Amino acid sequence: MRVWAGLWPNATALVLFAFFVFPVYWMFNTAFKPDRDVLSDTPVWFPSRPTLDHFATAVQADNFLTLVRNSVTVTLLAVGFALLVALFAAFALARMRFAGRRSIVLIFMIAQMAPWEVMVIAVYMTVRDAEMLDSLVPLTLFYTAMVLPLTVLTLRGYVAAVPKELEESAMVDGCGRAQAFRRVIFPLLAPGLMATSLFGFITAWNEFPMVLILNKDAGAQTLPLWLSGFQTAFGDDWGATMAAASLFALPVLLLFLYLQRKAVSGLTAGAVKG
């Protein structure tokens, strides 16, 4: 019984790992296959002769570099603004006592649960009346508002988990509240900052409906819309389509691997500084 009790969780984890990883593997695998392997009647698990032709087709597509720049700019600005606002908001909600504090937390929870797609028409009319269609500014502001609620709620939990005695000790030693926050609390928030920035990046990077409505100009769009149009333009060229999808997914995968390591190291560093 003890052997079975330790076996089935590992077996379940292995099955789930294969279930979620296999589509990603097949996407990258197909991107490197020559056309004869892509169109083969039998599955080709490894490319017979790996090729970069499909990636060249994807990179040479119209406006690719422009859309990469647009996606990176909008995503990084949205995540940066959200983290900056959420950091101070989370500290206020966790440490300060003021009227309406619970109501603000409830509003953030409701905003997080509400589907953002229902606001598409209202946002479109607002942006249209402001004559800012085909601009990256509305996208940046909308993405910031979209990731802000969960960012605030997550960071609030991390701030609340830091013992008040650490902050009070720093203030007794001569630090002001701002210095105590910067020297004591902020280093301990590294795991929360990493987790929320990863969530914000994935959310903003993958967002599709809003850019579809607001940005009709091809040079003002982002990569999710490009990927949809790419498949339409290249039809049954599945190698090029998988190469385009791989290029789109690669930044998220690399960021996840990077932040996963940083989150653990940040937690250790914060504990030492605390």
C-alpha positions, -999 to +999 in steps of 0.1 A: +000+000+000+028+024+008+044+017-026+011+024-044+005+056-022+037+070-035+033+057-071+000+071-082+008+108-075+039+105-096+021+086-123-006+112-124+019+140-126+037+122-154+005+118-174-005+154-170+030+165-179+029+145-211-006+158-219+003+194-216+038+192-231+031+171-261+013+198-281+041+222-275+067+196-286+047+188-317+044+225-326+082+230-324+088+196-340+066+205-370+083+239-374+116+222-381+103+195-404+108+196-441+076+196-461+077+159-469+077+151-431+049+176-424+027+160-451+036+124-443+008+099-438+026+084-408+037+105-378+073+117-379+084+121-344+118+137-353+126+157-384+146+136-409+165+167-419+158+198-397+152+230-417+148+267-409+129+274-441+096+277-423+110+302-398+123+322-427+089+322-443+073+335-410+100+362-404+097+375-439+059+379-437+046+415-440+051+437-410+066+410-388+093+431-372+069+460-367+044+438-349+071+423-327+080+458-317+044+467-310+037+436-289+069+440-269+063+477-263+026+474-253+032+443-231+063+457-212+047+491-206+014+475-194+032+451-170+055+479-157+026+503-151+006+476-134+034+466-111+042+502-102+006+510-093-001+476-076+030+478-054+019+509-037-018+499-037-010+466-022+011+482+006-018+506+014-044+479+015-023+456+036-007+480+061-029+511+064-064+514+079-088+538+062-125+540+054-136+519+024-105+496+024-126+464+023-148+478-004-118+485-026-106+449-022-141+437-031-141+460-062-108+445-073-121+410-069-152+418-089-131+434-116-110+403-118-140+380-122-157+402-148-152+392-185-133+420-202-150+411-236-182+427-224-164+461-224-152+459-260-181+481-273-177+507-246-139+508-250-142+511-288-166+540-286-145+558-260-113+554-281-131+563-313-145+595-298-110+604-285-097+598-321-071+573-309-079+543-330-049+525-345-028+537-316-008+517-291-017+540-262-053+527-256-040+491-258-014+499-232-039+514-209-064+487-214-039+459-208-027+477-176-063+478-163-068+442-173-039+428-153-040+453-124-067+437-102-050+403-098-016+420-095-029+441-066-046+412-048-015+389-052+009+415-040-014+424-011-011+389+002+027+390+000+028+424+018+005+411+045+026+380+050+057+401+059+057+405+097+050+441+109+078+437+135+104+438+107+091+472+094+087+485+130+123+475+138+136+493+108+117+524+118+130+522+153+165+521+139+159+554+121+143+545+088+113+563+076+083+544+063+095+548+027+130+536+036+116+506+056+094+496+027+124+498+003+149+481+025+128+455+043+095+448+026+104+452-010+132+425-011+107+401+004+082+408-024+105+394-051+086+361-055+053+380-058+067+405-083+080+376-104+047+357-103+025+387-111+048+400-138+047+366-155+009+366-153+007+401-166+031+394-195+012+363-206-022+381-204-011+411-223+010+391-248-019+368-257-047+394-258-067+393-290-102+408-290-093+443-281-065+448-307-089+432-333-115+459-326-093+490-320-064+486-344-074+479-380-042+493-395-017+464-402+012+484-388-006+491-355-015+455-347+002+429-324+014+394-328-018+375-318-037+391-347-007+385-370-007+349-361-044+345-370-039+363-403-007+344-410-026+311-410-052+326-433-027+340-457-005+308-460-034+283-460-021+247-457+015+256-452+015+240-417+052+241-414+052+279-417+022+282-395+038+261-367+070+282-371+050+314-366+032+299-336+066+288-322+080+323-326+049+337-308+052+312-279+090+314-275+091+347-254+066+334-229+084+300-225+118+317-220+103+343-196+087+315-176+119+295-173+138+327-163+114+339-137+109+305-122+145+305-112+145+341-102+114+336-080+132+310-059+164+330-056+144+361-047+126+343-019+159+331-005+175+365-007+145+382+008+145+358+038+182+365+044+176+403+043+146+400+065 
